[in-house]
Amino acid sequence: MPAHFPLPETRHPLILPDGTPHEGTVFLKAVIDHPNWEVGDYSYASSFDPPEDWAARLAPWLHPGTPESLRIGRFCQIADGVRFVTASANHRYDGISTYPFAIFDGFGDRPSLPSWTPENFPDTVIGNDVWIGAGAMILPGARIGSGAIIGAGAVVKGEVPPYAVMGGNPARVIRRRFDEACIAGLLDIAWWDWPIEDILAAESEIAGGDIAALRRIAAARA
């Protein structure tokens, strides 16, 4: 393992060639202190206008005490302008008006708010090694499989298959990065769960396209 590789609790893990930290890139584990968030090691976010409060910037409607959570796996990459629109942003829309009277008058169990059920307040779940492009919007309850790529500006809802490339509004599957057998093998290998020393030792295989070589490394670790 290279001596300089940052720990997952490092706030600014990207060091520029002149030796200064890139303040617009953070490991999320170091900057998120929020009861409704779960963040895996080495997942990072970047911003051209870095905020004081990364949780509020990325998921502005996710407040402490609301029923839903945002769960992000390991080694995810979140570009500038990404927003997670979590379920507390939703209004009731099964009646005549969508106006949330109760939020200005004490909240509580009121008829102008959706009832606090798992169906109305689903968790948003991002797998491992997911790349979310600039300006993408992730809607309430989205579940993005590991290895997926979300294109810039995409609006994502529902289930995203592992290793899918998504784009558009609403986002659709543009292509799968590998065939079904390869995807199953990669999910079984789950390199993101390895110790960081093993991951870095296999960097060429993980970053390259030789799945058979990665399988051999995984088998040798077993």
Z-matrix of the N, CA and C atoms (Angstrom, degrees):
N
C 1 1.467
C 2 1.527 1 109.48
N 3 1.333 2 118.26 1 125.60
C 4 1.458 3 119.10 2 177.74
C 5 1.519 4 111.50 3 -56.59
N 6 1.324 5 116.42 4 138.72
C 7 1.463 6 120.60 5 -174.88
C 8 1.512 7 112.24 6 -63.39
N 9 1.335 8 117.76 7 -23.20
C 10 1.456 9 119.86 8 -174.00
C 11 1.526 10 113.50 9 -92.64
N 12 1.342 11 117.21 10 -3.82
C 13 1.467 12 117.09 11 -175.89
C 14 1.528 13 109.11 12 -65.20
N 15 1.352 14 118.38 13 129.16
C 16 1.467 15 120.62 14 -171.09
C 17 1.524 16 113.20 15 -73.99
N 18 1.298 17 115.26 16 151.57
C 19 1.458 18 121.30 17 172.44
C 20 1.534 19 109.38 18 -71.48
N 21 1.338 20 117.85 19 154.92
C 22 1.464 21 119.57 20 -178.29
C 23 1.528 22 114.08 21 -65.35
N 24 1.346 23 116.83 22 -16.04
C 25 1.466 24 120.36 23 178.35
C 26 1.531 25 112.18 24 -89.54
N 27 1.334 26 117.63 25 7.79
C 28 1.462 27 121.82 26 179.83
C 29 1.521 28 109.87 27 -74.83
N 30 1.312 29 116.26 28 128.93
C 31 1.464 30 119.40 29 -177.77
C 32 1.526 31 111.64 30 -70.01
N 33 1.334 32 117.03 31 -50.08
C 34 1.466 33 121.91 32 -179.25
C 35 1.530 34 108.54 33 -117.16
N 36 1.329 35 118.04 34 89.81
C 37 1.467 36 120.37 35 -172.93
C 38 1.524 37 114.32 36 -81.77
N 39 1.327 38 117.48 37 -14.01
C 40 1.464 39 120.71 38 -176.20
C 41 1.521 40 109.57 39 -95.60
N 42 1.329 41 115.93 40 114.34
C 43 1.455 42 121.78 41 179.09
C 44 1.529 43 108.59 42 -103.37
N 45 1.324 44 116.15 43 124.89
C 46 1.453 45 121.99 44 -177.44
C 47 1.536 46 110.45 45 -75.55
N 48 1.340 47 117.19 46 164.28
C 49 1.468 48 119.61 47 -178.07
C 50 1.528 49 114.48 48 -57.23
N 51 1.344 50 117.36 49 -26.44
C 52 1.471 51 118.79 50 179.01
C 53 1.525 52 112.54 51 -83.96
N 54 1.348 53 116.59 52 3.92
C 55 1.457 54 120.76 53 176.74
C 56 1.510 55 115.41 54 91.52
N 57 1.327 56 118.69 55 -1.63
C 58 1.458 57 121.52 56 -179.82
C 59 1.527 58 110.22 57 -93.06
N 60 1.336 59 117.39 58 147.25
C 61 1.469 60 119.62 59 177.77
C 62 1.525 61 111.29 60 -74.23
N 63 1.315 62 115.44 61 144.34
C 64 1.464 63 120.79 62 174.54
C 65 1.524 64 107.77 63 -82.72
N 66 1.327 65 116.34 64 103.85
C 67 1.466 66 120.71 65 -172.27
C 68 1.521 67 113.10 66 -70.26
N 69 1.316 68 116.96 67 -13.53
C 70 1.457 69 119.66 68 178.71
C 71 1.512 70 114.25 69 -88.87
N 72 1.325 71 118.09 70 4.08
C 73 1.462 72 121.64 71 177.64
C 74 1.520 73 109.29 72 -124.46
N 75 1.329 74 116.04 73 127.85
C 76 1.463 75 120.54 74 -176.72
C 77 1.524 76 110.32 75 -134.70
N 78 1.323 77 115.84 76 145.21
C 79 1.452 78 119.71 77 162.84
C 80 1.534 79 106.67 78 -75.62
N 81 1.326 80 116.45 79 123.81
C 82 1.461 81 120.10 80 -172.95
C 83 1.524 82 112.71 81 -62.57
N 84 1.326 83 116.36 82 -31.53
C 85 1.457 84 118.93 83 -179.09
C 86 1.524 85 111.39 84 -60.88
N 87 1.343 86 116.56 85 -26.89
C 88 1.462 87 120.73 86 -178.18
C 89 1.519 88 113.18 87 -83.71
N 90 1.329 89 117.67 88 -17.39
C 91 1.474 90 119.22 89 -172.12
C 92 1.522 91 113.53 90 -120.04
N 93 1.323 92 117.96 91 -8.66
C 94 1.467 93 120.52 92 -178.90
C 95 1.523 94 109.57 93 -100.56
N 96 1.319 95 115.90 94 117.98
C 97 1.464 96 122.33 95 174.33
C 98 1.525 97 106.64 96 -129.38
N 99 1.321 98 115.35 97 84.24
C 100 1.463 99 121.09 98 -170.39
C 101 1.522 100 107.85 99 -148.85
N 102 1.324 101 118.21 100 129.91
C 103 1.468 102 119.91 101 -174.23
C 104 1.517 103 114.40 102 -67.50
N 105 1.326 104 118.29 103 -17.46
C 106 1.460 105 120.88 104 -177.28
C 107 1.529 106 112.81 105 -98.98
N 108 1.326 107 116.62 106 3.56
C 109 1.463 108 121.73 107 177.89
C 110 1.530 109 110.20 108 -105.83
N 111 1.346 110 115.88 109 145.35
C 112 1.459 111 123.01 110 165.01
C 113 1.522 112 106.58 111 -131.14
N 114 1.329 113 116.96 112 125.87
C 115 1.465 114 121.24 113 -175.69
C 116 1.521 115 109.44 114 -130.12
N 117 1.324 116 116.52 115 131.31
C 118 1.448 117 121.49 116 178.01
C 119 1.514 118 112.94 117 -83.46
N 120 1.321 119 115.29 118 163.63
C 121 1.465 120 121.78 119 -179.17
C 122 1.528 121 111.42 120 -59.56
N 123 1.335 122 115.18 121 142.77
C 124 1.462 123 125.26 122 170.37
C 125 1.531 124 114.08 123 70.73
N 126 1.301 125 118.75 124 4.08
C 127 1.463 126 119.39 125 172.32
C 128 1.519 127 108.60 126 -75.60
N 129 1.330 128 115.80 127 134.56
C 130 1.459 129 118.60 128 -175.72
C 131 1.525 130 111.30 129 -129.48
N 132 1.326 131 114.84 130 159.99
C 133 1.459 132 122.83 131 172.90
C 134 1.519 133 108.42 132 -129.87
N 135 1.327 134 115.49 133 150.64
C 136 1.457 135 121.35 134 177.96
C 137 1.521 136 109.79 135 -128.03
N 138 1.322 137 115.70 136 149.47
C 139 1.465 138 121.27 137 177.87
C 140 1.518 139 109.31 138 -150.60
N 141 1.333 140 116.20 139 139.58
C 142 1.462 141 120.57 140 173.92
C 143 1.523 142 110.78 141 -73.89
N 144 1.317 143 116.30 142 -17.48
C 145 1.468 144 122.47 143 -179.86
C 146 1.521 145 107.26 144 -130.31
N 147 1.334 146 117.90 145 74.06
C 148 1.471 147 120.28 146 -171.14
C 149 1.523 148 112.03 147 -61.00
N 150 1.327 149 116.70 148 132.27
C 151 1.461 150 120.75 149 -177.24
C 152 1.524 151 112.10 150 -87.26
N 153 1.309 152 115.71 151 166.04
C 154 1.454 153 120.59 152 169.06
C 155 1.523 154 110.50 153 -72.66
N 156 1.327 155 116.08 154 -37.13
C 157 1.464 156 121.84 155 -175.83
C 158 1.524 157 108.58 156 -117.33
N 159 1.330 158 115.34 157 98.74
C 160 1.461 159 119.70 158 -178.24
C 161 1.519 160 112.19 159 -68.39
N 162 1.318 161 117.52 160 -34.19
C 163 1.467 162 119.71 161 179.21
C 164 1.526 163 110.42 162 -62.38
N 165 1.323 164 116.89 163 -43.56
C 166 1.463 165 120.60 164 -179.72
C 167 1.521 166 111.46 165 -69.93
N 168 1.317 167 117.43 166 -33.85
C 169 1.471 168 119.89 167 178.94
C 170 1.527 169 110.81 168 -67.39
N 171 1.321 170 116.48 169 -46.01
C 172 1.457 171 119.81 170 -173.70
C 173 1.525 172 112.82 171 -80.30
N 174 1.326 173 117.25 172 -36.62
C 175 1.474 174 120.92 173 -177.04
C 176 1.532 175 108.49 174 -135.06
N 177 1.329 176 117.72 175 73.30
C 178 1.465 177 120.46 176 -169.87
C 179 1.522 178 114.96 177 -67.68
N 180 1.327 179 118.33 178 -16.52
C 181 1.468 180 120.13 179 -179.45
C 182 1.522 181 113.11 180 -100.85
N 183 1.316 182 116.26 181 4.95
C 184 1.465 183 120.20 182 -180.00
C 185 1.521 184 108.38 183 -94.22
N 186 1.307 185 116.14 184 102.77
C 187 1.463 186 121.51 185 -175.54
C 188 1.532 187 110.28 186 -107.47
N 189 1.335 188 117.54 187 147.76
C 190 1.466 189 119.45 188 176.32
C 191 1.530 190 111.20 189 -55.51
N 192 1.315 191 115.38 190 133.37
C 193 1.449 192 119.86 191 177.80
C 194 1.513 193 114.90 192 95.13
N 195 1.351 194 117.83 193 -9.63
C 196 1.458 195 118.66 194 175.84
C 197 1.530 196 109.47 195 -75.35
N 198 1.341 197 117.80 196 160.78
C 199 1.468 198 118.90 197 -171.13
C 200 1.524 199 114.90 198 -71.29
N 201 1.321 200 118.08 199 -25.39
C 202 1.462 201 119.97 200 -171.23
C 203 1.527 202 111.85 201 -95.16
N 204 1.336 203 115.51 202 165.13
C 205 1.457 204 121.29 203 176.79
C 206 1.523 205 109.16 204 -130.75
N 207 1.335 206 114.29 205 163.81
C 208 1.463 207 123.01 206 172.54
C 209 1.511 208 107.16 207 -118.81
N 210 1.336 209 116.45 208 119.71
C 211 1.465 210 121.04 209 -176.65
C 212 1.526 211 109.21 210 -119.53
N 213 1.324 212 115.59 211 123.25
C 214 1.464 213 122.63 212 -177.68
C 215 1.520 214 108.12 213 -121.93
N 216 1.318 215 116.84 214 130.08
C 217 1.454 216 121.69 215 -177.24
C 218 1.517 217 113.26 216 -77.22
N 219 1.319 218 115.94 217 -161.94
C 220 1.459 219 122.57 218 -176.91
C 221 1.536 220 110.91 219 -88.67
N 222 1.338 221 115.50 220 150.18
C 223 1.458 222 123.47 221 172.96
C 224 1.535 223 113.03 222 61.04
N 225 1.323 224 118.02 223 30.04
C 226 1.464 225 120.74 224 174.89
C 227 1.526 226 109.72 225 -82.48
N 228 1.323 227 115.34 226 155.34
C 229 1.459 228 122.60 227 -175.70
C 230 1.521 229 108.41 228 -129.21
N 231 1.317 230 116.95 229 115.80
C 232 1.461 231 121.79 230 -172.24
C 233 1.524 232 108.47 231 -118.93
N 234 1.314 233 116.30 232 117.29
C 235 1.458 234 121.86 233 -173.89
C 236 1.537 235 111.39 234 -84.71
N 237 1.321 236 114.25 235 174.01
C 238 1.463 237 121.49 236 -179.37
C 239 1.532 238 110.89 237 -59.35
N 240 1.320 239 115.91 238 139.70
C 241 1.455 240 121.26 239 173.28
C 242 1.509 241 116.27 240 82.57
N 243 1.329 242 118.58 241 2.31
C 244 1.470 243 120.46 242 177.76
C 245 1.526 244 109.36 243 -69.22
N 246 1.328 245 116.43 244 139.77
C 247 1.465 246 122.17 245 175.84
C 248 1.522 247 109.62 246 -130.06
N 249 1.325 248 114.63 247 134.60
C 250 1.453 249 121.36 248 170.79
C 251 1.526 250 107.57 249 -101.00
N 252 1.322 251 116.11 250 110.04
C 253 1.463 252 120.80 251 178.60
C 254 1.524 253 106.52 252 -90.60
N 255 1.315 254 116.47 253 96.24
C 256 1.457 255 120.53 254 -175.62
C 257 1.524 256 110.40 255 -83.29
N 258 1.328 257 115.25 256 171.83
C 259 1.459 258 120.64 257 -166.47
C 260 1.522 259 113.84 258 -64.17
N 261 1.318 260 118.02 259 -24.95
C 262 1.468 261 118.52 260 179.64
C 263 1.518 262 113.23 261 -68.70
N 264 1.329 263 116.91 262 -10.63
C 265 1.464 264 120.24 263 173.72
C 266 1.525 265 112.33 264 -77.29
N 267 1.343 266 116.80 265 -14.68
C 268 1.459 267 120.12 266 -175.95
C 269 1.524 268 111.96 267 -70.87
N 270 1.335 269 115.32 268 147.01
C 271 1.465 270 122.49 269 171.07
C 272 1.534 271 107.92 270 -106.75
N 273 1.291 272 114.64 271 158.36
C 274 1.459 273 118.24 272 171.19
C 275 1.536 274 108.28 273 -71.10
N 276 1.327 275 116.50 274 131.92
C 277 1.471 276 119.21 275 -177.97
C 278 1.532 277 112.84 276 -134.53
N 279 1.331 278 115.93 277 19.26
C 280 1.454 279 119.10 278 178.50
C 281 1.522 280 112.41 279 -95.69
N 282 1.338 281 116.80 280 0.60
C 283 1.452 282 120.74 281 179.18
C 284 1.518 283 111.78 282 -115.70
N 285 1.320 284 116.20 283 -154.87
C 286 1.468 285 120.94 284 -176.03
C 287 1.521 286 111.25 285 -78.65
N 288 1.340 287 117.05 286 -46.60
C 289 1.462 288 120.70 287 -178.78
C 290 1.522 289 110.59 288 -113.11
N 291 1.316 290 115.16 289 147.35
C 292 1.462 291 121.16 290 174.94
C 293 1.529 292 111.76 291 -96.87
N 294 1.334 293 118.81 292 2.39
C 295 1.462 294 121.68 293 -172.65
C 296 1.530 295 110.91 294 -70.34
N 297 1.349 296 118.47 295 126.84
C 298 1.464 297 121.31 296 -177.13
C 299 1.530 298 112.28 297 -88.46
N 300 1.314 299 117.95 298 71.66
C 301 1.464 300 122.04 299 -176.83
C 302 1.529 301 112.28 300 -49.69
N 303 1.317 302 116.51 301 -39.44
C 304 1.463 303 120.91 302 -169.96
C 305 1.521 304 113.14 303 -66.93
N 306 1.344 305 119.13 304 -24.87
C 307 1.460 306 118.27 305 -177.49
C 308 1.523 307 111.87 306 -69.11
N 309 1.311 308 117.51 307 -18.28
C 310 1.463 309 121.19 308 177.63
C 311 1.522 310 112.02 309 -99.97
N 312 1.333 311 116.21 310 6.57
C 313 1.468 312 119.73 311 -173.76
C 314 1.524 313 111.20 312 -145.44
N 315 1.347 314 115.38 313 43.69
C 316 1.450 315 118.64 314 169.85
C 317 1.505 316 117.61 315 94.62
N 318 1.324 317 117.99 316 4.04
C 319 1.461 318 121.10 317 -179.95
C 320 1.533 319 109.89 318 56.48
N 321 1.334 320 117.57 319 -129.03
C 322 1.459 321 120.84 320 -179.18
C 323 1.519 322 111.73 321 78.81
N 324 1.321 323 114.19 322 -176.41
C 325 1.458 324 121.59 323 -179.49
C 326 1.517 325 107.88 324 -82.44
N 327 1.307 326 116.47 325 89.20
C 328 1.460 327 122.07 326 -172.50
C 329 1.531 328 109.75 327 -121.97
N 330 1.326 329 116.57 328 150.76
C 331 1.469 330 119.07 329 -175.03
C 332 1.523 331 114.58 330 -68.27
N 333 1.338 332 118.47 331 -17.22
C 334 1.465 333 118.74 332 -179.66
C 335 1.522 334 112.93 333 -88.41
N 336 1.346 335 118.25 334 2.32
C 337 1.462 336 122.10 335 177.51
C 338 1.525 337 110.24 336 -114.20
N 339 1.337 338 116.94 337 148.10
C 340 1.471 339 118.50 338 172.25
C 341 1.524 340 110.35 339 -61.44
N 342 1.308 341 116.21 340 144.76
C 343 1.459 342 118.97 341 176.84
C 344 1.523 343 109.77 342 -68.28
N 345 1.330 344 116.01 343 147.07
C 346 1.460 345 120.99 344 -175.00
C 347 1.520 346 109.62 345 -82.50
N 348 1.313 347 115.41 346 76.24
C 349 1.456 348 122.02 347 177.16
C 350 1.526 349 108.78 348 -115.09
N 351 1.338 350 118.03 349 157.48
C 352 1.469 351 119.18 350 177.22
C 353 1.523 352 112.98 351 -57.51
N 354 1.324 353 117.40 352 -30.55
C 355 1.463 354 120.13 353 179.39
C 356 1.521 355 111.17 354 -68.42
N 357 1.324 356 117.69 355 -37.96
C 358 1.460 357 121.55 356 -179.61
C 359 1.522 358 113.45 357 -82.50
N 360 1.323 359 117.13 358 -22.77
C 361 1.462 360 121.31 359 -177.14
C 362 1.528 361 110.58 360 -128.72
N 363 1.333 362 116.90 361 64.57
C 364 1.474 363 119.25 362 -179.02
C 365 1.528 364 111.63 363 -72.14
N 366 1.325 365 115.80 364 150.47
C 367 1.455 366 120.64 365 173.42
C 368 1.530 367 109.72 366 -71.91
N 369 1.318 368 115.60 367 153.43
C 370 1.466 369 122.24 368 172.53
C 371 1.521 370 106.96 369 -106.02
N 372 1.332 371 117.12 370 127.56
C 373 1.464 372 121.34 371 -170.96
C 374 1.530 373 109.43 372 -128.09
N 375 1.325 374 115.81 373 123.42
C 376 1.455 375 123.01 374 177.26
C 377 1.522 376 107.39 375 -112.16
N 378 1.327 377 117.52 376 129.42
C 379 1.455 378 121.26 377 -178.10
C 380 1.508 379 112.67 378 -73.11
N 381 1.312 380 117.05 379 -153.85
C 382 1.458 381 123.62 380 -179.14
C 383 1.526 382 110.42 381 -99.72
N 384 1.329 383 116.06 382 150.60
C 385 1.471 384 121.45 383 175.83
C 386 1.526 385 111.26 384 54.32
N 387 1.323 386 116.20 385 44.31
C 388 1.465 387 121.89 386 177.37
C 389 1.528 388 108.38 387 -100.48
N 390 1.322 389 116.21 388 131.15
C 391 1.467 390 122.21 389 176.98
C 392 1.521 391 108.07 390 -104.82
N 393 1.339 392 116.23 391 118.38
C 394 1.466 393 121.99 392 179.75
C 395 1.524 394 107.49 393 -110.60
N 396 1.329 395 116.45 394 115.18
C 397 1.454 396 122.53 395 -172.88
C 398 1.520 397 113.79 396 -76.03
N 399 1.325 398 115.02 397 168.31
C 400 1.461 399 122.62 398 -173.52
C 401 1.526 400 111.82 399 -55.89
N 402 1.325 401 115.01 400 132.64
C 403 1.450 402 121.51 401 173.83
C 404 1.513 403 115.23 402 73.94
N 405 1.318 404 118.54 403 7.66
C 406 1.462 405 119.82 404 178.27
C 407 1.526 406 110.50 405 -68.54
N 408 1.318 407 115.66 406 150.71
C 409 1.458 408 121.86 407 178.38
C 410 1.516 409 108.69 408 -123.13
N 411 1.331 410 115.26 409 124.58
C 412 1.459 411 121.70 410 -178.82
C 413 1.523 412 107.71 411 -105.91
N 414 1.315 413 117.43 412 117.75
C 415 1.462 414 122.51 413 -172.28
C 416 1.533 415 111.63 414 -85.85
N 417 1.339 416 116.28 415 164.73
C 418 1.464 417 120.28 416 -175.21
C 419 1.525 418 112.95 417 -55.02
N 420 1.325 419 114.94 418 134.38
C 421 1.447 420 120.54 419 175.30
C 422 1.509 421 115.42 420 79.42
N 423 1.338 422 118.10 421 3.82
C 424 1.464 423 119.28 422 177.96
C 425 1.527 424 109.75 423 -62.28
N 426 1.311 425 115.63 424 145.87
C 427 1.466 426 122.24 425 177.29
C 428 1.519 427 107.17 426 -132.12
N 429 1.321 428 115.11 427 107.96
C 430 1.458 429 121.71 428 -172.96
C 431 1.522 430 108.73 429 -104.34
N 432 1.317 431 115.88 430 122.25
C 433 1.455 432 120.94 431 -177.22
C 434 1.515 433 112.82 432 -71.38
N 435 1.319 434 115.69 433 156.90
C 436 1.466 435 121.77 434 -179.99
C 437 1.524 436 110.79 435 -58.46
N 438 1.346 437 115.32 436 145.15
C 439 1.456 438 120.96 437 177.23
C 440 1.506 439 115.41 438 77.44
N 441 1.333 440 118.22 439 2.68
C 442 1.463 441 120.63 440 -179.43
C 443 1.531 442 110.63 441 -75.08
N 444 1.318 443 115.30 442 154.73
C 445 1.463 444 122.94 443 173.14
C 446 1.523 445 107.61 444 -120.26
N 447 1.331 446 116.22 445 124.02
C 448 1.461 447 121.91 446 178.84
C 449 1.531 448 107.21 447 -105.01
N 450 1.316 449 117.00 448 116.62
C 451 1.447 450 121.85 449 -175.26
C 452 1.519 451 112.74 450 -66.33
N 453 1.333 452 115.62 451 157.68
C 454 1.463 453 121.36 452 179.13
C 455 1.527 454 110.01 453 -57.58
N 456 1.336 455 115.31 454 132.86
C 457 1.447 456 121.24 455 177.05
C 458 1.509 457 115.75 456 76.93
N 459 1.323 458 118.41 457 1.95
C 460 1.463 459 120.89 458 -179.19
C 461 1.526 460 110.35 459 -68.57
N 462 1.320 461 115.84 460 149.83
C 463 1.466 462 122.68 461 175.73
C 464 1.524 463 106.80 462 -117.01
N 465 1.326 464 115.26 463 111.29
C 466 1.465 465 121.31 464 -166.49
C 467 1.522 466 110.29 465 -109.50
N 468 1.316 467 115.39 466 131.84
C 469 1.467 468 120.72 467 172.34
C 470 1.520 469 108.37 468 -138.49
N 471 1.321 470 115.64 469 162.48
C 472 1.454 471 120.64 470 175.23
C 473 1.519 472 113.18 471 69.74
N 474 1.320 473 115.32 472 -153.27
C 475 1.463 474 122.85 473 -174.98
C 476 1.527 475 110.41 474 -89.93
N 477 1.322 476 116.06 475 132.18
C 478 1.461 477 122.60 476 173.39
C 479 1.527 478 107.24 477 -113.09
N 480 1.326 479 118.85 478 122.27
C 481 1.468 480 120.17 479 -177.54
C 482 1.531 481 111.62 480 -65.55
N 483 1.321 482 117.00 481 152.74
C 484 1.466 483 119.46 482 174.44
C 485 1.534 484 110.96 483 -57.34
N 486 1.318 485 115.73 484 141.86
C 487 1.462 486 123.27 485 175.87
C 488 1.528 487 112.63 486 58.36
N 489 1.343 488 116.81 487 30.13
C 490 1.462 489 120.64 488 172.78
C 491 1.521 490 109.50 489 -93.21
N 492 1.328 491 116.32 490 148.02
C 493 1.455 492 122.87 491 170.73
C 494 1.521 493 106.83 492 -102.70
N 495 1.348 494 116.14 493 121.16
C 496 1.453 495 122.00 494 -173.22
C 497 1.525 496 110.09 495 -114.20
N 498 1.332 497 116.77 496 145.28
C 499 1.453 498 120.30 497 175.43
C 500 1.514 499 110.42 498 -158.32
N 501 1.345 500 115.80 499 155.91
C 502 1.452 501 121.19 500 173.80
C 503 1.511 502 113.74 501 101.39
N 504 1.345 503 115.09 502 179.74
C 505 1.464 504 124.06 503 178.94
C 506 1.525 505 108.69 504 -139.47
N 507 1.340 506 116.14 505 107.34
C 508 1.467 507 127.61 506 -3.63
C 509 1.529 508 110.58 507 -70.65
N 510 1.345 509 115.58 508 150.72
C 511 1.456 510 119.83 509 -176.79
C 512 1.527 511 110.70 510 -64.30
N 513 1.316 512 114.34 511 142.45
C 514 1.473 513 120.95 512 176.61
C 515 1.523 514 107.87 513 -131.65
N 516 1.313 515 115.35 514 162.54
C 517 1.458 516 120.37 515 177.54
C 518 1.525 517 108.76 516 -73.98
N 519 1.323 518 116.32 517 117.17
C 520 1.462 519 121.16 518 175.99
C 521 1.521 520 110.06 519 -81.59
N 522 1.306 521 115.83 520 -42.87
C 523 1.461 522 120.70 521 176.17
C 524 1.516 523 107.93 522 -165.36
N 525 1.320 524 116.23 523 166.42
C 526 1.454 525 122.42 524 170.67
C 527 1.519 526 107.90 525 -98.63
N 528 1.304 527 117.26 526 140.40
C 529 1.463 528 120.89 527 -175.71
C 530 1.525 529 112.44 528 -70.70
N 531 1.327 530 116.70 529 -28.70
C 532 1.469 531 122.02 530 179.85
C 533 1.522 532 107.54 531 -142.52
N 534 1.331 533 116.12 532 168.40
C 535 1.466 534 118.38 533 176.41
C 536 1.527 535 109.83 534 -75.93
N 537 1.317 536 115.87 535 171.28
C 538 1.471 537 120.88 536 -172.39
C 539 1.521 538 111.88 537 -61.62
N 540 1.322 539 117.26 538 -39.21
C 541 1.466 540 119.74 539 -179.31
C 542 1.529 541 110.59 540 -65.79
N 543 1.320 542 116.77 541 -41.50
C 544 1.469 543 119.82 542 179.14
C 545 1.522 544 111.00 543 -66.28
N 546 1.328 545 116.36 544 -40.39
C 547 1.463 546 119.86 545 179.59
C 548 1.517 547 110.54 546 -62.72
N 549 1.334 548 116.38 547 -44.00
C 550 1.463 549 119.30 548 177.81
C 551 1.521 550 110.73 549 -60.28
N 552 1.323 551 116.63 550 -40.34
C 553 1.455 552 119.92 551 178.96
C 554 1.516 553 112.69 552 -65.42
N 555 1.330 554 116.72 553 -41.79
C 556 1.461 555 120.45 554 179.47
C 557 1.523 556 111.65 555 -65.73
N 558 1.321 557 116.66 556 -39.55
C 559 1.467 558 119.52 557 177.51
C 560 1.521 559 111.08 558 -66.04
N 561 1.328 560 115.93 559 -33.26
C 562 1.461 561 119.50 560 177.11
C 563 1.528 562 111.10 561 -71.08
N 564 1.334 563 116.87 562 -39.83
C 565 1.463 564 120.65 563 177.52
C 566 1.519 565 110.77 564 -64.18
N 567 1.346 566 117.61 565 -43.55
C 568 1.471 567 123.13 566 177.21
C 569 1.532 568 111.50 567 47.13
N 570 1.321 569 116.14 568 57.21
C 571 1.464 570 120.33 569 -175.61
C 572 1.524 571 112.33 570 -57.01
N 573 1.327 572 117.51 571 -27.25
C 574 1.469 573 121.53 572 -177.73
C 575 1.520 574 113.09 573 -64.82
N 576 1.329 575 116.72 574 -15.57
C 577 1.463 576 119.90 575 176.91
C 578 1.528 577 113.06 576 -91.26
N 579 1.319 578 117.82 577 -4.75
C 580 1.458 579 120.32 578 178.95
C 581 1.524 580 110.74 579 -71.27
N 582 1.311 581 118.06 580 158.71
C 583 1.468 582 120.13 581 170.11
C 584 1.524 583 109.90 582 -58.97
N 585 1.314 584 116.38 583 147.65
C 586 1.453 585 120.02 584 -175.95
C 587 1.528 586 111.85 585 -59.37
N 588 1.330 587 118.08 586 -32.25
C 589 1.461 588 120.27 587 178.37
C 590 1.528 589 110.93 588 -62.12
N 591 1.330 590 116.90 589 -41.81
C 592 1.460 591 120.79 590 178.88
C 593 1.524 592 111.07 591 -68.76
N 594 1.319 593 116.41 592 -38.37
C 595 1.462 594 120.07 593 178.99
C 596 1.524 595 110.47 594 -61.70
N 597 1.319 596 116.96 595 -47.11
C 598 1.458 597 120.02 596 -178.43
C 599 1.520 598 111.87 597 -67.88
N 600 1.318 599 116.75 598 -32.96
C 601 1.464 600 119.77 599 176.75
C 602 1.528 601 111.19 600 -65.82
N 603 1.331 602 116.56 601 -27.99
C 604 1.468 603 121.83 602 179.86
C 605 1.531 604 111.67 603 -103.93
N 606 1.316 605 116.95 604 22.61
C 607 1.468 606 120.38 605 -176.06
C 608 1.521 607 112.45 606 -55.99
N 609 1.331 608 117.70 607 -42.80
C 610 1.469 609 120.50 608 -178.75
C 611 1.525 610 110.82 609 -60.89
N 612 1.322 611 117.26 610 -42.99
C 613 1.462 612 120.69 611 -178.59
C 614 1.534 613 111.26 612 -72.57
N 615 1.323 614 117.41 613 -39.24
C 616 1.466 615 120.40 614 -179.42
C 617 1.521 616 110.65 615 -68.18
N 618 1.328 617 117.22 616 -40.89
C 619 1.459 618 120.76 617 -178.64
C 620 1.523 619 112.52 618 -82.61
N 621 1.316 620 117.40 619 -17.26
C 622 1.451 621 121.47 620 179.84
C 623 1.518 622 112.00 621 -91.32
N 624 1.323 623 115.46 622 -169.60
C 625 1.460 624 119.95 623 -175.30
C 626 1.512 625 114.73 624 -112.16
N 627 1.329 626 117.73 625 11.03
C 628 1.463 627 120.98 626 -177.20
C 629 1.531 628 108.96 627 -91.59
N 630 1.323 629 115.79 628 88.90
C 631 1.459 630 120.42 629 -176.31
C 632 1.526 631 110.59 630 -67.42
N 633 1.328 632 116.69 631 -33.36
C 634 1.467 633 119.43 632 178.79
C 635 1.521 634 110.96 633 -61.69
N 636 1.329 635 117.03 634 -39.13
C 637 1.463 636 120.43 635 178.31
C 638 1.520 637 110.96 636 -64.76
N 639 1.337 638 116.23 637 -39.96
C 640 1.462 639 119.65 638 178.37
C 641 1.528 640 110.34 639 -66.75
N 642 1.312 641 116.72 640 -36.80
C 643 1.476 642 119.83 641 176.48
C 644 1.524 643 110.81 642 -61.39
N 645 1.323 644 116.32 643 -40.05
C 646 1.473 645 118.95 644 -179.50
C 647 1.519 646 110.76 645 -64.59
N 648 1.334 647 116.43 646 -39.66
C 649 1.475 648 119.56 647 177.93
C 650 1.519 649 109.74 648 -64.84
N 651 1.331 650 116.61 649 -43.60
C 652 1.462 651 120.54 650 179.62
C 653 1.525 652 110.52 651 -61.17
N 654 1.339 653 116.74 652 -41.52
C 655 1.466 654 119.88 653 -179.91
C 656 1.524 655 111.55 654 -65.98
N 657 1.327 656 116.24 655 -35.96
C 658 1.457 657 119.26 656 178.95
C 659 1.516 658 112.32 657 -68.98
N 660 1.326 659 116.69 658 -25.17
C 661 1.460 660 120.79 659 179.07
C 662 1.527 661 111.09 660 -79.04
N 663 1.317 662 117.33 661 -22.76
C 664 1.472 663 120.51 662 -172.97
C 665 1.522 664 112.09 663 -67.26
